[in-house]
Amino acid sequence: MNAAAPALYEPMLERDVDAIRRSAASFAADEGLDQLFLAVARFAVLAYAPSQHGKHAVIAALSAHELRDERWLELITEVALYASLARQPWSEPPILEMPALDDSQRGDVGELREAMASQDRPRAERWLAKRIDDPLPDLFQVASEDADDLGHKLIMAVTAWRLAAILGEKGRFAALRVAVWEMTAYHGGLRPGPAEPLETLMARCVEERGSIESAHAVFLFEAQTRAAAISSPASRPPDRRRSTPVYALGRDYAQTLEAHAVVRRLEPRFPDAPFDDFLAAVHQNLESSPSFEEWSFA
């Protein structure tokens, strides 16, 4: 951990909005924006809980990493605020070390599948510790088998995998355990439906004016695409750059920010999809729908 991180984390743990803004600016001035991002992303990962705001704070961190531009300090600061405010004061201490294993520990796909079905988080963590060096493709396969909660099991598994690569070996288990926590937090047993073309999903989102459900269908499509090609080189981002939205991310579970990151990842592979219409619908939802911010400082 960066030696300057405690000065940043103290106001984040206290949920002191003004102090978070000051400490983020000071940290960036002293350590640089890359180190600020890493510190904030680690906090989001360690503070994760399988709540809507908790999971979307982690997704927001990855989205911010991919959308860096001249307003990156402002965007990272908003992620820091979101991760801080989304963290429940009673949340469990962060898990930094892998659980101890005995010789009988299973690492097969069936073990993870059974842990998810029984919502046995410690069992899934032991599976992850066994498979920490090579969790794929089993991690994505099992996550994709339950599409409950708008497909967030797979979305979070892909997000965790990509953040693990950014945070490095020391943060690998902490990042990947986000995936297995999400997978064992609920078990709706909702099987994925037949795949629909991206254009169809985006047209539905436009028709529904950027609703949470329709936008997340696009996010799930992107996660499925990424999971299927995770071992392939990443597509080169297009030369076209759009203005990155910087706003209070809790208003829409960071949906608008995530939409911009998803478009940036999908556009090279699906250049004819109606990305501008999709983003316009998501922005319309941000501007017209009630805020989901529900922070309590009691």
N, C-alpha and C positions, 0 to 999 in steps of 0.2 A: 504494500500500500504506500502511496505517496505520502511523505512525512507531513505535507501540508493538508492532507485530507481531513484530519480531525477538526480543524478550524472551519471547514466547509460542512462537515456532517453535523456538528453540534446544532446549528440553527435548523438544519433539515430535520433532525430528530425532535426538536422543539416545535416544529411547524411555524417558525417565525418568518413570515413572508418577506418583510422588509430586510431582515438580516440575511436571508437566503440570497436576495438580489445583491446586497453589498458584498457578501462573502464570495459569491460566484465571480463578480467583477474583479475582486482582489486576487482570487486564486488564478484567474486567467491572466492577469497582468504579471503575476510572479512566476507562474508555471507554464503558461501557454494554453491555448484552446484545446489541443489534443489531450493534455493531461486533465483538463477540466472535464472533458467529455468522458474519459475513462473513469474518473472518480464518480461522476453522476450516474453513469451506466452501472457501475458496481453497486451503488446504493440502490438503484431501481431493482436490480437482480436480487440483492440480499433482502430487500424489503418486500419482495413479491409475495402476494397471497392470491389464491384463485378467486378473487373478486373481480368485478368488471373493471374498476379503476386500477386495481393492482396489476392485472395482466396488461391493460392498455398502457400503463406507464412504462412497462418493459418494451412493448411494441414501439412506443413513442421514442424510446432511446435509440433503437435500431433505425427508425425512420429518420431521426435527426442526424445520425451518422451518415446516412446516404444523401441527405439534402443540404449538406453544408454549403453555405455561400457567405456573402458579406454580412449577413445577419446571424451568423452561427452562434455568437455569444448570447444573443437574445433568445435563440431557439433552445440552446442547452439550458439556459436559465429557466425557461418555461418547463422543460422536462424535469429539472431539479424541483421546481415548485410542485409539479404534478406528482412526482414520486413521493415527495414529502407529505403532501396533503392526502394522498391515497393510502399511505401507510397508517394502519390502525395502531393507536398507542399501545394496545394490548397484544400486538403481534409477537410471535415467538422469536427467540434469539436467532440470528442468521446461522445457517449451517455452512461451515467452512471446511470441514473435514469429511472424508468419505467414511461410511460405517465400516466397522470391522467385519470381515467375512470368514467363514470356516470352509473347509474343503468340500462340503456338500452344496455350497451355493450354486444355484443354477443360473445360467446366462442365456438360455434359449428363448426364442420368441414366445413360446407357450407360457413361460414364467411371467413375462411382462404382461401378456394378455390376461392371465389369471389375476395378477395384481390389479390391473385396471378394472376387471369385472367385479372384484370384491372390494374395490376402493381401499386397498391396503397400501398406504403410502410408504411405510417403512420397507415393505417387501419390494416395492418398485425402486426405492433408493438403493437397496442391496443389489438388485438386478443392474442398476446403472453403475454401481461401483465395480461389479464384475465385468461389465462391458465398457468401461470408461474409455478405452482406447479405440473401440470399434462398435459404437452403438447402432450404426446404420447397416443395412436398411430396416432392421427390425423396429427401431424407434418410430420411424415414419409409418411403417406398415400398420403397427398397432394403433397409433394415433389416428390414422385415417379410417379406422373401422367404426368409430363412433362420431357421428356428425352432429351430436347434440350441441346446444349453445352456439349455433351458427358455425360449427366446424372449428371451434377454437382449439381443440386438442391438437389438430395438425398445424394450425396457424402458430400456436405457441411452440410446438416442437421445432418447426422450421426457424422461428425467431430465435429460440434458445441456441440452436445449432450455429446460427450465424453470429450471434453475440459471443458464443464460446470462442470462436475463431478470432474475434476482435480483442477479447479480454485476455487471451493467452492461457497457458497451461495452468497457472495458479488459480485462475477463475473458471476453469473448465467444469469442474463438478458443480460449483454453485450455479453456473449458467444452465447446465443441462438438467439439473434437478428441477428447474422451473417447468420443463416439459413433463416430467413424471408426476410432479405435484398436480399439474393441470389435468393430466390423464386420470388420476385417481381421486380427484375432488368430486366428481359426479359421474354417473353412468346411466345415461338416458337410453343407451342401446339403439339410438337412431342411426340406421344404416344410410350411407351416402346414396343419394338418388342418382339417376343417370346424368352423365356429364352434359352440360349445355355449352354452346359456343360462347366465347367471350362477348361477342357483339350482342347476343341475346341478353346476357346478364347486364351489360351496360345499358341497353335500351330499357330494361325493366327498372334499373336504378333511376334513369332519367324520368320515366313515367311516374315513379313514386317519389320524385323530388328529393332524391338522396337519402331515403330512409335507411335506418341502421341495418335492417335485415337485407335490403337489396344491395347496399354497398358491401356488406360483409360477404355476400355471395361472390362478389368480384375478388375480395381479399382471399377467400378460400380457393378460388380458381388459381390465383397466383401462387398460393402455398402448394397446391397440388402440382402445379407446373414446376415449381422450384424443387419440390421433393423428388419428382421424377428425374430431374437432371442435376441433382445435388453434386454429383461427382464430375460434372462437366464444367468447363471454364465458364465463368459468368459472361453474359452477353455484354458487349460494349454499350455503355449508355449512349443515347442519341445526343447529337450536338445541341438539340433544342433544349433550352432551360426555361423553366417557368419560375415565377416568383414563389418562394417558399412561404407558406402561411405561418405567422407567428402570432399566437393567441393563447388565452387560458385554456389549456388542453382538456381539462375536465368538462368543459361545456358539452362536448360531443364524444367523450371517451377517446379523444385524439383521432377521431375518424378522418377528419379533413387532412391532417398531417399524414396519416397512414395512406390515404388515397393518393397523395402526391408521390409518396415513396413507391407505392405499388405501380403507379403509372410509369414511373421512371424505370422500373424493372421490366415491365411488360412491353413497353413501346418498341424496343428493338426487335422483339419476336413477333409482335402483332401490329405492324405499322398502320394497318388500315382500320383498326378499331376506333370507335368514337371517343377518344380520350378527353377531348375538350368538353364535350357534352356531359360526360361522366363527372368530370371535376366541377363543372358549373352546377350540376345537380347536388353534389356533396356540399359545395359552398352555400347553395340555397338552403339546404337543411341546417347548416351551421347558423345561418343568419335568422332563420324563421322558427326553428324548433326550440322548445324550452331547454334550459341548461340542465345538465345532469350533475352539476356540482352539488355536493351534499356534505360539505365539510362541517364538522362540529369541533369546536375548541373547548367544549365543556370539560 
